Amino acid sequence: MFILQKALRFAQTHYDVGDPSKHFCLLRCLDIVSPFMLLQRKRSELEVAFKTLLLSILFSECVALTYDFFREKDIRAALDIFCILSLYLSIFIRGICLLRSRMDIGAMERLDTNPRFRVGTPYGDAIRQNIAHKDNLYLGSAIVSHFIAAIVFTFHNVTHQDSFVTLITYWPTDLAAISPTLDRLVQAAYCMTAFLWGWSHGSGQVNVIVFLRMTIAEFRVFLYSLATLNEQIETIQQTDPDVPRERIVCDLLHEHARRHRELIVVMMRLRDMLRIYMLVHFAMYLTLATASLARMIVITGTSSLGLALPLLLTVIFFFETLVLCLLMEQLIQLNQKVGFTLYSFDWARCLPFGRSIKRTVMLMIMQANNPNNFSVGGLTNVSAELFAKSCRIIYSMMMCMANLANSGN
């Protein structure tokens, strides 16, 4: 804990990451080490050049793995290469998808900096700070899992003779036959890029999860305020009895209608941002999980990746996909809850106040019942049911590969 506090204080001093009670504090810390420059902040020319070089190295490694995959004749070794290639491509393509949405990310950062709704109220600050604290705790643990995966990858490749880096550095030239020292240096370079891939993967996923959690926090503040509308009206009447009740009701309803519109716009931004991102995520999740499990269960034999690494990658992707599906479904449900909460308000007493109140209430209920589902590239909607279907697809593909393997024998 002392080391983390020192690191946070260093980041706050030199990189202006902000207050830990804000959602973007964790994202700014990750942006320091991630080569994908997703956040809009001032960067030195040296940082931009260095991270551009790192992105070039990551892209070159994807190209090299593709070359190794098509040149490899052993089905087991080819499947090992395919597993890591799928992982690297998913990280790289999803990072590019987020880079295309830097304007939307900037809008999310402005929302975190200035929520502009019920700021300073006990319940508003408590809801926002509680979710931000849980994000720092649980997502920080997720980052540690990515770091552990990189350590396992490096340790396995350093300690085993027939490791993954030995396999992929064989093509196009066996450097061990030319210079053993150069061969070890190349293998060490391949091992160290695992930490870079791990930070890149963690940074991309954490960004998306924080965006969803931050929007959920704003919806909860909005719903809490909407649920206490009657109490707010009574409090204002007691504080300023000269103000007519009609004016109080109109002002409060219009304020909540404007906030609901802002939250709908945020959801639309997230839908556009994650449309292609989720398509790539699900495609690579199905590919990686099927290939890794098939390599461990169906096409058995000595693996250049070992057993711990494919299992760890599968578990990480499994929980990340589950969390994304649950968060998106929860966000849709919170928007639908707006209509129920508003209908629970004592609106019948306000009917004599005029059409403006009726129109405001009807508009908010209509927008709450309007489905704003997140989609996987426009093919299907993201939900917990989709996650269950993806698990069944992985199982079916594994059984198909098992039948093919048995028929070949």
C-alpha positions as CSV (number, residue, x, y, z in Angstrom):
1,M,0.0,0.0,0.0
2,F,2.9,2.4,0.8
3,I,4.4,1.7,-2.6
4,L,1.1,2.4,-4.4
5,Q,0.7,5.7,-2.4
6,K,4.2,6.8,-3.4
7,A,3.5,5.9,-7.1
8,L,0.2,7.8,-7.0
9,R,1.8,10.8,-5.5
10,F,4.5,10.7,-8.1
11,A,1.9,10.5,-10.9
12,Q,-0.1,13.4,-9.4
13,T,3.1,15.5,-9.2
14,H,4.5,14.9,-12.7
15,Y,1.5,13.8,-14.8
16,D,-1.5,15.6,-13.2
17,V,-3.6,12.4,-12.9
18,G,-6.1,14.1,-10.6
19,D,-8.0,13.1,-7.5
20,P,-8.4,9.3,-6.8
21,S,-12.1,10.0,-6.0
22,K,-12.6,10.7,-9.8
23,H,-13.1,7.9,-12.3
24,F,-10.4,9.2,-14.7
25,C,-7.6,9.1,-12.1
26,L,-7.0,5.4,-12.8
27,L,-7.2,5.9,-16.5
28,R,-4.7,8.7,-16.5
29,C,-2.3,6.5,-14.5
30,L,-2.7,3.7,-17.1
31,D,-2.3,6.2,-19.9
32,I,1.3,6.9,-18.7
33,V,2.4,3.4,-19.4
34,S,0.1,2.4,-22.3
35,P,1.4,2.9,-25.8
36,F,-2.1,3.6,-27.0
37,M,-2.5,7.4,-26.3
38,L,-6.2,7.3,-25.7
39,L,-6.6,10.4,-23.4
40,Q,-6.3,13.9,-24.7
41,R,-3.6,15.5,-22.6
42,K,-0.4,17.4,-23.1
43,R,2.4,15.1,-24.2
44,S,6.0,15.8,-24.9
45,E,7.4,15.1,-28.4
46,L,9.7,12.5,-26.8
47,E,6.7,10.6,-25.3
48,V,4.8,10.7,-28.6
49,A,7.8,9.4,-30.5
50,F,8.6,6.7,-28.0
51,K,5.0,5.4,-27.8
52,T,4.8,5.5,-31.6
53,L,7.9,3.4,-31.7
54,L,6.3,0.9,-29.2
55,L,3.2,0.7,-31.4
56,S,5.3,0.0,-34.4
57,I,7.1,-2.8,-32.5
58,L,3.7,-4.3,-31.5
59,F,2.5,-4.2,-35.0
60,S,5.7,-5.8,-36.3
61,E,5.3,-8.6,-33.8
62,C,1.8,-9.3,-35.1
63,V,3.1,-9.5,-38.6
64,A,6.0,-11.8,-37.5
65,L,3.5,-14.1,-35.7
66,T,1.3,-14.3,-38.8
67,Y,4.4,-15.3,-40.8
68,D,5.3,-17.9,-38.3
69,F,1.8,-19.3,-38.2
70,F,1.6,-19.9,-42.0
71,R,5.2,-21.4,-42.1
72,E,4.6,-23.8,-39.2
73,K,3.8,-27.4,-40.2
74,D,3.3,-28.9,-36.8
75,I,-0.4,-28.5,-35.9
76,R,0.3,-28.2,-32.1
77,A,2.9,-25.5,-32.6
78,A,0.7,-23.7,-35.1
79,L,-2.2,-23.7,-32.7
80,D,0.1,-22.3,-30.0
81,I,1.1,-19.5,-32.3
82,F,-2.5,-18.9,-33.3
83,C,-3.5,-18.5,-29.6
84,I,-1.0,-15.7,-29.0
85,L,-1.7,-14.1,-32.4
86,S,-5.4,-13.9,-31.6
87,L,-4.6,-12.3,-28.3
88,Y,-2.2,-9.7,-29.8
89,L,-4.6,-8.9,-32.7
90,S,-7.5,-8.4,-30.3
91,I,-5.4,-6.0,-28.2
92,F,-4.1,-4.0,-31.2
93,I,-7.4,-3.7,-33.1
94,R,-9.5,-2.8,-30.0
95,G,-6.9,-0.1,-29.2
96,I,-7.3,1.3,-32.7
97,C,-11.1,1.3,-32.3
98,L,-10.8,3.3,-29.1
99,L,-8.3,5.7,-30.8
100,R,-11.0,6.5,-33.4
101,S,-13.3,7.6,-30.6
102,R,-10.9,10.1,-28.8
103,M,-13.5,12.9,-29.2
104,D,-16.1,10.7,-27.3
105,I,-13.5,9.8,-24.7
106,G,-12.8,13.6,-24.2
107,A,-16.6,14.1,-23.7
108,M,-16.6,11.4,-21.0
109,E,-13.6,13.0,-19.3
110,R,-15.4,16.4,-19.2
111,L,-18.5,14.6,-17.6
112,D,-16.2,13.1,-14.9
113,T,-14.6,16.5,-14.2
114,N,-17.9,18.4,-14.0
115,P,-21.0,16.2,-13.7
116,R,-23.2,19.4,-13.4
117,F,-26.0,17.5,-11.5
118,R,-26.5,17.3,-7.8
119,V,-22.8,18.1,-7.2
120,G,-22.2,18.8,-3.5
121,T,-25.2,16.8,-2.3
122,P,-24.5,14.0,0.2
123,Y,-26.1,11.3,-1.9
124,G,-24.6,12.5,-5.2
125,D,-21.0,12.7,-3.9
126,A,-21.4,9.4,-2.0
127,I,-22.6,7.5,-5.1
128,R,-19.9,8.8,-7.3
129,Q,-17.1,8.4,-4.8
130,N,-18.2,4.9,-3.9
131,I,-18.2,3.7,-7.5
132,A,-14.9,5.3,-8.2
133,H,-13.4,3.7,-5.1
134,K,-14.6,0.2,-6.2
135,D,-13.3,0.9,-9.7
136,N,-9.8,1.6,-8.3
137,L,-10.0,-1.5,-6.1
138,Y,-11.4,-4.1,-8.5
139,L,-9.9,-2.8,-11.7
140,G,-6.6,-2.4,-10.0
141,S,-6.8,-6.1,-9.2
142,A,-7.6,-6.8,-12.8
143,I,-4.5,-4.9,-13.9
144,V,-2.5,-7.1,-11.5
145,S,-3.9,-10.2,-13.2
146,H,-2.7,-8.9,-16.6
147,F,0.7,-8.3,-15.0
148,I,0.8,-11.8,-13.5
149,A,0.0,-13.2,-17.0
150,A,3.0,-11.3,-18.4
151,I,5.2,-12.7,-15.6
152,V,4.0,-16.2,-16.2
153,F,4.7,-15.8,-20.0
154,T,8.2,-14.4,-19.3
155,F,9.1,-17.0,-16.6
156,H,7.9,-19.9,-18.8
157,N,9.9,-18.7,-21.8
158,V,13.1,-18.1,-19.8
159,T,13.1,-21.4,-17.9
160,H,11.9,-23.9,-20.6
161,Q,14.1,-25.0,-23.4
162,D,11.3,-25.5,-25.9
163,S,9.4,-22.4,-25.0
164,F,7.2,-20.2,-27.2
165,V,9.9,-17.6,-28.0
166,T,12.2,-20.4,-29.1
167,L,9.5,-21.5,-31.5
168,I,8.7,-18.2,-33.0
169,T,12.3,-16.9,-33.2
170,Y,13.3,-19.9,-35.3
171,W,11.9,-18.4,-38.5
172,P,13.2,-17.2,-40.8
173,T,16.7,-17.8,-39.4
174,D,17.8,-19.9,-36.5
175,L,19.9,-17.4,-34.6
176,A,21.2,-20.0,-32.2
177,A,23.3,-21.4,-35.0
178,I,24.8,-18.0,-35.8
179,S,25.2,-16.4,-32.4
180,P,23.7,-17.9,-29.2
181,T,24.1,-14.5,-27.4
182,L,22.1,-12.7,-30.1
183,D,19.5,-15.5,-29.9
184,R,19.1,-15.0,-26.2
185,L,18.8,-11.2,-26.6
186,V,16.1,-11.6,-29.2
187,Q,14.2,-14.0,-27.0
188,A,14.6,-11.6,-24.1
189,A,13.1,-8.8,-26.2
190,Y,10.2,-11.0,-27.2
191,C,9.6,-11.8,-23.5
192,M,9.7,-8.2,-22.4
193,T,7.0,-7.2,-25.0
194,A,4.6,-9.3,-23.0
195,F,4.5,-6.6,-20.3
196,L,3.8,-4.1,-23.0
197,W,0.9,-6.2,-24.4
198,G,-0.4,-6.7,-20.8
199,W,-0.5,-3.0,-20.1
200,S,-2.1,-2.3,-23.4
201,H,-4.8,-4.9,-22.9
202,G,-5.5,-3.8,-19.4
203,S,-5.6,-0.1,-20.3
204,G,-8.1,-0.7,-23.2
205,Q,-10.5,-2.8,-21.1
206,V,-10.3,-0.7,-18.0
207,N,-11.2,2.4,-20.1
208,V,-14.3,0.8,-21.4
209,I,-15.4,-0.5,-18.0
210,V,-14.8,2.8,-16.3
211,F,-16.9,4.6,-19.0
212,L,-19.8,2.2,-18.4
213,R,-19.4,2.4,-14.6
214,M,-19.2,6.2,-14.6
215,T,-22.4,6.4,-16.7
216,I,-24.1,4.0,-14.3
217,A,-23.1,6.2,-11.4
218,E,-24.6,9.3,-13.1
219,F,-27.8,7.3,-13.7
220,R,-28.0,6.3,-10.1
221,V,-27.6,9.9,-8.9
222,F,-30.3,10.9,-11.4
223,L,-32.7,8.1,-10.3
224,Y,-32.1,8.9,-6.6
225,S,-33.0,12.6,-7.2
226,L,-36.0,11.6,-9.3
227,A,-37.2,9.2,-6.6
228,T,-37.1,12.0,-4.0
229,L,-38.9,14.5,-6.2
230,N,-41.8,14.9,-3.7
231,E,-39.5,15.6,-0.8
232,Q,-37.6,18.2,-2.9
233,I,-40.8,20.0,-3.7
234,E,-41.8,20.1,0.0
235,T,-38.4,21.2,1.0
236,I,-38.4,24.1,-1.5
237,Q,-41.9,25.1,-0.4
238,Q,-40.8,25.2,3.2
239,T,-37.7,27.2,2.4
240,D,-39.3,29.7,0.1
241,P,-43.1,29.7,0.6
242,D,-43.7,32.6,-1.7
243,V,-42.8,30.5,-4.8
244,P,-45.9,28.9,-6.3
245,R,-46.0,25.1,-6.3
246,E,-46.5,25.1,-10.0
247,R,-43.2,26.9,-10.7
248,I,-41.3,24.6,-8.3
249,V,-42.7,21.5,-10.1
250,C,-42.0,22.9,-13.5
251,D,-38.4,23.8,-12.7
252,L,-37.6,20.5,-11.1
253,L,-39.2,18.5,-14.0
254,H,-37.4,20.5,-16.6
255,E,-34.1,20.1,-14.8
256,H,-34.5,16.4,-14.6
257,A,-35.6,16.2,-18.3
258,R,-32.5,18.1,-19.3
259,R,-30.3,15.7,-17.3
260,H,-32.1,12.7,-18.8
261,R,-31.4,14.0,-22.2
262,E,-27.7,14.5,-21.4
263,L,-27.5,10.9,-20.1
264,I,-29.2,9.6,-23.3
265,V,-26.5,11.4,-25.3
266,V,-23.8,9.8,-23.2
267,M,-25.3,6.4,-23.9
268,M,-25.4,7.1,-27.6
269,R,-21.7,8.1,-27.5
270,L,-20.9,4.8,-25.8
271,R,-23.0,2.8,-28.3
272,D,-21.1,4.3,-31.2
273,M,-17.8,3.9,-29.4
274,L,-18.3,0.2,-28.6
275,R,-20.1,-0.9,-31.7
276,I,-17.0,-2.2,-33.6
277,Y,-15.1,-2.7,-30.3
278,M,-17.5,-5.3,-29.1
279,L,-17.5,-7.1,-32.5
280,V,-13.7,-7.4,-32.3
281,H,-13.9,-8.4,-28.7
282,F,-16.4,-11.2,-29.2
283,A,-14.8,-12.5,-32.3
284,M,-11.4,-12.7,-30.6
285,Y,-12.9,-14.0,-27.4
286,L,-14.5,-17.0,-29.2
287,T,-11.3,-17.6,-31.2
288,L,-8.9,-17.4,-28.3
289,A,-11.1,-19.4,-25.9
290,T,-11.8,-22.1,-28.4
291,A,-8.1,-22.4,-29.6
292,S,-6.7,-22.4,-26.0
293,L,-9.2,-24.9,-24.6
294,A,-8.8,-27.1,-27.7
295,R,-5.1,-27.1,-27.3
296,M,-5.3,-28.1,-23.7
297,I,-8.1,-30.7,-23.9
298,V,-8.5,-31.9,-27.5
299,I,-5.1,-31.6,-29.3
300,T,-3.0,-32.6,-26.3
301,G,0.8,-32.9,-26.2
302,T,3.8,-30.8,-25.2
303,S,2.8,-27.1,-25.5
304,S,5.3,-24.3,-26.0
305,L,2.9,-22.1,-24.0
306,G,2.6,-24.5,-21.1
307,L,-0.7,-25.0,-19.3
308,A,-0.9,-22.0,-16.9
309,L,-0.7,-19.3,-19.6
310,P,-3.6,-20.5,-21.9
311,L,-5.8,-21.2,-18.8
312,L,-5.0,-17.8,-17.4
313,L,-5.8,-16.0,-20.7
314,T,-9.0,-17.9,-21.0
315,V,-10.1,-17.0,-17.5
316,I,-9.2,-13.3,-18.0
317,F,-11.2,-13.1,-21.2
318,F,-14.1,-15.0,-19.7
319,F,-14.6,-12.6,-16.8
320,E,-13.9,-9.5,-18.9
321,T,-16.6,-10.5,-21.4
322,L,-19.0,-11.3,-18.6
323,V,-18.4,-8.0,-16.9
324,L,-18.9,-6.0,-20.1
325,C,-22.2,-7.8,-20.9
326,L,-23.5,-7.3,-17.3
327,L,-22.6,-3.6,-17.2
328,M,-24.2,-2.8,-20.6
329,E,-27.3,-4.7,-19.6
330,Q,-27.4,-2.8,-16.3
331,L,-27.1,0.5,-18.0
332,I,-30.1,-0.3,-20.2
333,Q,-32.1,-1.4,-17.2
334,L,-31.3,1.8,-15.3
335,N,-32.6,3.9,-18.3
336,Q,-35.8,1.8,-18.3
337,K,-36.2,2.4,-14.6
338,V,-36.5,6.1,-15.2
339,G,-40.0,5.7,-16.5
340,F,-41.1,3.6,-13.5
341,T,-39.5,6.1,-11.0
342,L,-41.1,9.1,-12.7
343,Y,-44.5,7.4,-12.8
344,S,-44.2,6.8,-9.0
345,F,-43.9,10.6,-8.6
346,D,-47.2,12.2,-7.4
347,W,-47.8,13.6,-10.9
348,A,-51.6,13.4,-10.6
349,R,-51.6,16.5,-8.3
350,C,-49.7,18.4,-11.0
351,L,-52.1,17.8,-13.9
352,P,-54.0,21.1,-13.4
353,F,-50.6,23.0,-13.9
354,G,-50.8,22.8,-17.7
355,R,-49.5,20.9,-20.7
356,S,-45.9,21.7,-20.2
357,I,-45.7,19.3,-17.2
358,K,-47.7,16.6,-19.1
359,R,-45.4,16.9,-22.1
360,T,-42.2,16.8,-20.0
361,V,-43.4,13.7,-18.1
362,M,-44.6,11.9,-21.3
363,L,-41.3,12.7,-23.1
364,M,-39.2,11.3,-20.3
365,I,-41.3,8.1,-20.0
366,M,-41.1,7.7,-23.8
367,Q,-37.3,8.0,-23.8
368,A,-37.0,5.6,-20.9
369,N,-39.0,3.0,-22.8
370,N,-37.1,3.5,-26.0
371,P,-34.5,0.7,-26.3
372,N,-31.0,1.9,-26.6
373,N,-29.3,-1.5,-26.7
374,F,-25.6,-1.9,-27.2
375,S,-24.8,-4.0,-30.3
376,V,-22.0,-6.2,-31.5
377,G,-21.3,-4.6,-34.8
378,G,-25.0,-4.2,-35.5
379,L,-25.4,-8.0,-35.6
380,T,-26.9,-8.7,-32.2
381,N,-27.5,-6.9,-28.9
382,V,-25.1,-7.2,-26.0
383,S,-26.7,-8.9,-23.0
384,A,-26.1,-11.7,-20.4
385,E,-28.0,-14.0,-22.8
386,L,-25.4,-13.3,-25.5
387,F,-22.6,-14.3,-23.1
388,A,-24.4,-17.6,-22.4
389,K,-24.8,-18.2,-26.1
390,S,-21.1,-17.5,-26.6
391,C,-20.2,-20.1,-24.0
392,R,-22.4,-22.7,-25.8
393,I,-20.7,-21.8,-29.1
394,I,-17.2,-22.4,-27.6
395,Y,-18.4,-25.7,-26.3
396,S,-19.8,-26.7,-29.6
397,M,-16.7,-25.7,-31.5
398,M,-14.5,-27.7,-29.0
399,M,-16.7,-30.8,-29.5
400,C,-16.4,-30.4,-33.3
401,M,-12.6,-30.2,-33.1
402,A,-12.6,-33.3,-30.8
403,N,-14.6,-35.2,-33.4
404,L,-12.3,-34.2,-36.2
405,A,-9.3,-35.2,-34.1
406,N,-10.8,-38.6,-33.3
407,S,-11.8,-39.2,-36.9
408,G,-8.3,-38.4,-38.0
409,N,-6.9,-41.0,-35.7
